[in-house]
Amino acid sequence: MKEIDELTQSQRRAVVAQWKASGLSQAEFCRQHDIPEWKLSSWKRNESRSKTYRARRKPRQYLAKRDWSSIVSGFNSSGLTVGDYCNENGISKTSFKRARDKLAKQANTVRAATPIPSNPFLEVRMKDVRMPALGQASLEVILPGGTKVQVTEETPMHLLSKVIKALEVTC
């Protein structure tokens, strides 16, 4: 064969098919057709590999945040495992888990083994009780991070309202 190095993949497959149909040994076929034996072996290997390729996956989908939230909620109601759900929907398991975790953090949910208590109130412990001076009623709350909130009779109610709303959001 001339220009053996310039054969296309389909031409190489045709040579392998021709060898199979010839009934000759590989060495004899290669001698008759002036092909190095190692090349025919290489072509045979490539042909067998091409038959064992897995089916192509669906093309990658780039999903918006709203799409992921509907996918995660669909998974929660499906009753399937993560692997099965992702295979059915053509989604990468890694991407699904990353999106699920990100949505959980954004929703400020806790994924812990311990159940969330049904009591919505925070525990308050009295540390150092000091009596205010006469005529000066005040309340001081020290949050776990060290932030102090002090309320006196002079504190404007609208400001106190804003502080309470901010605490409701963060606590």
C-alpha positions in Angstrom: 0.0 0.0 0.0 1.2 3.4 -0.9 1.3 6.4 1.5 0.2 4.3 4.5 0.9 7.1 6.9 -1.7 9.3 5.1 -4.7 6.9 5.4 -7.8 8.3 7.0 -9.5 6.6 9.9 -12.2 5.2 7.7 -9.5 3.8 5.3 -7.7 2.2 8.2 -10.9 0.6 9.3 -11.4 -0.7 5.8 -7.9 -2.2 5.8 -8.7 -4.0 9.1 -11.9 -5.3 7.7 -10.1 -6.5 4.6 -7.6 -8.4 6.8 -10.4 -10.0 8.7 -12.1 -11.1 5.5 -8.9 -12.4 4.0 -8.5 -15.3 6.3 -4.7 -14.7 6.4 -2.6 -14.3 9.5 -1.8 -10.8 10.4 1.9 -11.3 9.6 1.1 -12.7 6.2 -1.4 -10.0 5.3 1.0 -7.3 6.3 3.8 -8.8 4.2 1.5 -9.1 1.1 0.3 -5.5 1.5 3.6 -3.9 2.6 2.2 -2.7 6.0 4.2 -2.8 9.1 2.7 -5.3 11.5 2.7 -3.0 14.4 0.5 -0.5 12.4 -2.2 -3.0 11.7 -2.1 -4.0 15.4 -2.5 -0.3 16.3 -5.4 0.1 13.8 -7.2 -3.0 15.3 -6.8 -1.6 18.8 -8.2 1.8 17.7 -11.2 0.1 16.0 -12.0 -2.0 19.1 -11.8 1.1 21.3 -14.1 3.1 19.0 -16.8 0.4 19.5 -16.6 0.6 23.3 -17.2 4.3 23.6 -20.1 5.2 25.9 -23.1 7.0 24.5 -22.6 10.7 24.5 -24.1 12.7 27.4 -26.6 15.4 26.8 -25.0 18.7 26.1 -24.1 20.7 29.1 -26.9 22.9 30.3 -26.2 26.3 31.9 -29.0 26.9 34.3 -30.1 30.1 35.9 -30.7 30.3 39.7 -34.5 30.0 39.3 -34.0 26.9 37.2 -31.9 25.3 39.9 -34.4 26.0 42.6 -37.2 24.3 40.6 -34.8 21.3 39.9 -34.0 21.0 43.6 -37.6 21.2 44.7 -38.4 18.6 42.0 -35.8 16.3 43.5 -37.1 16.8 47.0 -40.6 15.6 45.9 -39.3 12.8 43.5 -38.3 10.3 46.1 -35.3 9.3 43.9 -31.6 9.2 44.8 -29.4 12.1 43.7 -27.8 9.9 41.1 -31.0 8.6 39.6 -32.6 12.0 39.6 -29.6 13.6 37.9 -29.4 10.8 35.3 -33.1 11.2 34.4 -32.8 14.9 34.0 -29.3 15.0 32.3 -27.7 17.0 35.1 -24.3 16.6 36.6 -24.4 15.2 40.1 -21.6 17.6 41.2 -23.5 20.7 39.8 -26.7 19.5 41.4 -25.1 19.1 44.8 -23.3 22.4 44.5 -26.5 24.3 43.5 -28.5 22.5 46.3 -25.9 23.5 48.9 -25.8 27.1 47.6 -29.6 27.4 47.7 -29.6 26.1 51.2 -27.1 28.6 52.4 -29.0 31.4 50.7 -32.2 30.3 52.3 -30.4 30.4 55.6 -31.4 26.8 56.4 -29.4 24.5 58.6 -28.7 21.1 57.3 -27.7 19.5 60.6 -28.4 16.1 62.0 -30.1 17.6 65.1 -33.7 18.8 64.7 -34.5 22.5 64.8 -36.2 23.4 68.0 -39.8 24.5 67.6 -39.3 27.3 70.1 -38.6 30.5 68.0 -37.2 32.4 71.0 -33.5 32.8 71.8 -32.2 31.9 75.2 -31.2 35.0 77.2 -28.9 34.7 80.2 -28.4 37.4 82.7 -24.8 38.0 83.2 -24.1 41.0 85.4 -27.2 42.5 86.9 -26.7 46.1 88.0 -29.4 48.4 89.2 -29.6 51.6 87.2 -29.3 55.0 89.0 -32.7 56.3 90.1 -34.6 57.9 87.3 -32.6 56.1 84.6 -34.3 52.9 83.5 -32.3 51.1 80.8 -31.9 47.7 79.2 -28.6 46.4 77.8 -28.5 43.3 75.6 -25.1 41.8 74.7 -25.4 39.5 71.6 -23.2 36.4 71.2 -20.9 38.2 68.8 -20.2 40.9 71.5 -22.5 43.5 70.0 -24.2 45.6 72.7 -27.7 47.1 72.4 -28.6 49.6 75.1 -32.1 51.0 75.4 -33.0 53.8 77.7 -36.2 55.9 78.2 -34.7 58.5 75.7 -34.3 55.9 72.9 -36.5 56.9 70.0 -39.2 54.2 69.4 -38.6 54.2 65.6 -34.9 53.5 66.2 -35.7 50.7 68.6 -38.2 49.2 66.0 -35.4 49.2 63.3 -33.0 47.4 65.7 -35.6 44.8 66.6 -36.4 44.2 62.9 -32.7 43.9 62.1 -32.2 41.4 64.9 -35.2 39.3 63.7 -33.5 39.0 60.3 -30.1 38.0 61.6 -31.1 35.8 64.5 
